[in-house]
Amino acid sequence: MPAPLQLDALPGLLEDAGWRLKDLEDITAAYVRWYQTFVAQIAAKQAAIEGLVGREGYDHVLGRYSDLLARHQDGRLGGAIVRARRVD
């Protein structure tokens, strides 16, 4: 994720595009739970995944999603539902 959206900049970005922020719902905790479950599923299916893509492929997939989990856990990434209304 080279440049994730900064939520504090969102109202200004929306206004510049002709929208007004109505509501912002932080769902980061749900993303953390989802990534935790998914990483555990990847680990549990290691043999099957390695059978398809080898050890290197398994390590790549596990590493990618483990990194996304860590970024959500430490606040570098998050999840949000954004509700906005077009300004007439």
Order of alpha helices (4+ residues) and beta strands (2+ residues): alpha-beta-alpha-alpha-beta
